[in-house]
Amino acid sequence: MAQAKPVGVSARAWQPPRRIDAIDFWLRSRLLATAHALREALRPSARRWHGGAQALADAPVLAQYRTALWTDGREDEFPLVAGKVQNLRVARRAFDAIEVPAGELLSFWRQLGRPSVWRGFVQGRELRAGCVVPTLAGGLCQLSNALATTAARAGFELVERHGHTARVEHAAQAAGDAVDATVFWNYVDLKVRAKHAWRLEVELTATELVLRIRARSPLAMPAAPVALRRANEEGANTTLPLARGCLSCDQTACFRHRPPAGVAQQGRTAVLLDAWTPEFARHLDAHHAGADRIQAVPMRLAFWRPRPAAGWHPESAAIRPWWTSLRRALWQRLWARHAGRRQASLMDGQRWLALAFAAHLKPEHTQLVVDQALLPHLQQLGALDGRRITVLVGALPMAEIERRLDAAARQWPGDATLRDFRAGPALMRAEAAALARAAMVVTPHAEVARHLALAAPQAAMLRLDWVQPAVQAMAASDEPPLIVFPASALARKGARELAAALQGWPCRLRVLGSPSDDAHLWHGIDRVEHMNWRGNWLGGAHVVVLPAHVEHAPRALLRAVAAGVPVVASTACGLAGLPGVREVAAGDVEGLRAALRASVAATPAATIAQG
């Protein structure tokens, strides 16, 4: 946002601003803004268009314009550039995916509304009287410039447009047909109109602001050169004087002068964590030790008192939203035994955390390291816009999880537990969009890494080593063989494939998790015991098996590997390459049976148990 010609200075040589001029500008601008608001209240010139429309989502792109976010200012002006990008993040939500009917106006200020602190706007930069000054919601002119340029390229009519009075040093090199269009609340506006319906899309990548206009009418393109020529003839940026920056100007006598704040800070990294894992903890300590940390507090509710879970290592400087974490824990406890609502309660908690985390992000956070569970919610909030994203991935994307469970449900149509994982289409699209913009993906899970190498090929892939616990040996077990199933007896964990594979084989089965609701699941197996994760569950085991359709945290299998106990696991467990692991395809009963018998036959005389 910048001062416009109606209340600004002409393109004369720069003069130090005076306090009386600033007071005069403030009074006149408030008078003009009030008069304009009254006129618009009595007779609105434009409507506000709501986003999310899909009628023109697949229409051809008539025009597109890209402009740099971070390379348009000097190093010592970085705080204002960061504020500008934050303001663009907030403003993007008002303009993205709107569709304007034929002949209707799009008004910049009617669409955006009044910028204020409570909406998330911060101090950015504004051109005023030949200076770049800090101001609330400063920097919105980059969006108005891009909108005017894209509209002119599409051949639209620029009903109202005003030019800047100066230019910013080191401004991004714009295309030769770039249109200058300043805005100032609320009377210096940008208004656009077309003879046909059109759609506006606004995107902030890690480095660029991108605008696209879509429409199905072919009538716009021939008029585009005329509209561009007319806009450029009205005023070109190349003739404007160079603005001075308040944060770097040497005019110490100016009433706006502020002493230097020290060494310019060129961005910070924030780490947003939900769950703690040893693999990600090791990676963060090695690569992001100095980053700002915002992390959830894992809680177990004992007598309604929050208590950090085992394995959680909080940093003293980390920001921890205790109340949001407690709210999530209570909510998940409420719905823990409702199979159809449990997954939705998990997503509710992740959304609450994302809201709390986004509120703690600062404009100078140019890089984010994000827990995958928070990713789609942060994408929907716009918190990822204009930032470089590294994703800590521990699970398959939600759409892929549903696809795999649906495939298992076709194999076992009578098991309703295979249909209890469901995410909304909008959330799945948000996760896919966020992964598509990731600069790096970090995971220890082999299957997740394989899938994301295809789903997000633009991201650098970093595969971490699994962290294995320390265990010790104990005496061997007797026959018949002891098979350990380290999960609850659920179909998505491969319980039905395991039951089918063990038919007719004299063996013992130890189920560590909760029993199945199907009383006939283990019919035909001689001895079945349920341990509920208590006691020395690896003691006497010949093989540990988990033929899961979906498995993202194979901690029990890692313990067996560390103990030297043979492991049979589906590829969905992500343990490819670990010694002692035989992999089978999820749902392959015959392959599972063969792998189990081969593992038992190869088991040494002594088995190992946990220490």
SULRACOR-V171272 format. One record per helix or strand. SS is the DSSP state (2 for helix, 1 for strand). FROM is the first residue (numbers start at 1). LEN is the number of residues. If there is no record, write none. Layout:
BEGIN
((SS	FROM	LEN) (SS	FROM	LEN))
END
This chain:
BEGIN
((1	4	1) (2	19	24) (1	51	1) (1	61	8) (2	75	21) (1	98	3) (1	105	3) (2	108	5) (2	117	3) (1	123	6) (1	131	6) (2	141	13) (1	157	4) (1	164	1) (1	166	2) (1	184	1) (1	188	1) (1	191	3) (1	198	7) (1	208	7) (2	221	13) (2	237	3) (1	241	2) (1	244	2) (1	268	6) (2	278	10) (1	292	4) (1	299	1) (1	302	1) (1	305	1) (1	308	1) (1	319	1) (2	322	13) (2	339	22) (1	365	7) (2	372	10) (1	388	5) (2	398	14) (2	416	4) (2	425	12) (1	440	4) (2	446	10) (1	460	4) (1	472	2) (1	481	5) (2	491	3) (2	495	7) (1	507	5) (1	527	4) (1	543	4) (2	555	9) (1	566	5) (2	571	3) (1	581	4) (2	589	13) (1	608	2))
END
